[in-house]
Amino acid sequence: MERQLALEILLKYQNNHSYLNITLNHYFQQYPLTQTQKNFITRVVYGTVTYQLYLDFIIKQNITGRIKSFERMLLMMSLYQMIYMDAIPQYAIINEAVNLAKQKGKRTANFINAALRKLTHYQLSFDGLDDIERLSIETSHPLWLVKLYMKQYGKETAIEILNANNTIPKQSARVNTLLTTVDNILQIEGFSSCAISMDGVYYDGAIVNTDVYKQGLITIQDESSQLVARLLHPHKEDYVLDMCASPGGKTTHLAALMNNQGVIEAYDLYEHKIKLIDQLCQRLHITNIHTHCYDSTKLLEIYHEETFDKILLDAPCSGLGVIKRKPEIKYHDSHNLDELQEIQQKLLENAYPILKKGGNMVYSTCTLNKKENEKQIQAFLSRHPDMKIKEERTILPTISDGFYMCLLEKELK
């Protein structure tokens, strides 16, 4: 059953470019699965997509003739298990794949059987490829992304990023300091300290199944993301704007740092995402967040100049820093980057006039593309010379989730 569901999820991803986490959650809610089964499905799905280019390269070099999309995905899924899941005997992987192939008929089953037996002794050659093309295949990243990392970070760091993107991320949560302390959570079996966040903990297992999660004592949030709210240094009397609040992790972190006092105006473009923030606030016992469904590129229509003490702009971005959690991101069309940069610029231009003189703003993204980060901020500063950088930080996926954050201050003059 596990492999059947994994294959269905991968085919949905292939045909509809669906987000893996959303599709996985849908299936996990639909079928009565044990945690072990869920873990297996998750590993196979994410692993196959992570190494998609590499697996397909091996298949093309070793299997001749036309391969249908169903067959190719089944081969990739099975080949991933052969290469990266050593505990499973190869004969078992082949038998399970052949059984899945039978739903398409005897010819498909025979083809899968023969192909996988050949792939148990696959040949691999990079003849004819230059160094960057080979790196693209070996790390299973599209060529445009390898070139982007090389250009912006240099060869050595680029290789480190590419390899880090293929690692399995740690499961992190942020402690709700309105209700408990990090030390209290660390007393519970399975929890350990985060590497870079003083508010975070790692957990070896499914966080949502823990009692402390159900009680609102912790909430799931990537570790690097937990640094953003602290960088803004909100005070309990502040009037704060969160321009792109969904899914609410940073927003509720601001509330905790403000001791559930002051006021946070939290905006998002979609009503269903606003409901998620409201539900999160309820679970975490937070009352100082006011949610609004509205386009934050048009906030000047609502607020007067110099309204807010602090502004958080966690901008929509290409997500290139969180590929290890969302491997499908690296296969997105690179042409979308320009459109995202335009939206980021509009958001920054709406934030500037409604920030008080002497006020602070944090601009953050979960991407490593410098055109969305450092260069976006430099262009913003050139238009508004009274804005100054107070602190700027890039976290690479070699350390935690890839993230960029910049603290800006508006001069008093």
Secondary structure, DSSP 8 states (H G I E B T S, - for coil): -HHHHHHHHHHHHHHH---HHHHHHHHHHHS---HHHHHHHHHHHHHHHHTHHHHHHHHHHH--S---HHHHHHHHHHHHHHHH-TTS-HHHHHHHHHHHHGGG-HHHHHHHHHHHHHHTT-----TT--HHHHHHHHTT--HHHHHHHHHHH-HHHHHHHHHHHTS----EEEE-TTT--HHHHHTSTTEEE-SS-TTEEEESS-GGGSHHHHTTSEEE--TTTHHHHHHH---TT-EEEESS-TT-HHHHHHHHHTTT-SEEEEEES-HHHHHHHHHHHHHHT--SEEEEES-GGGGGGT--TT-EEEEEEE-----TT-TTT-GGGGGS-TTHHHHHHHHHHHHHHHHHHHEEEEEEEEEEES---TTTTHHHHHHHHHH-TTEEEEEEEEE-TTTSS-EEEEEEEE---
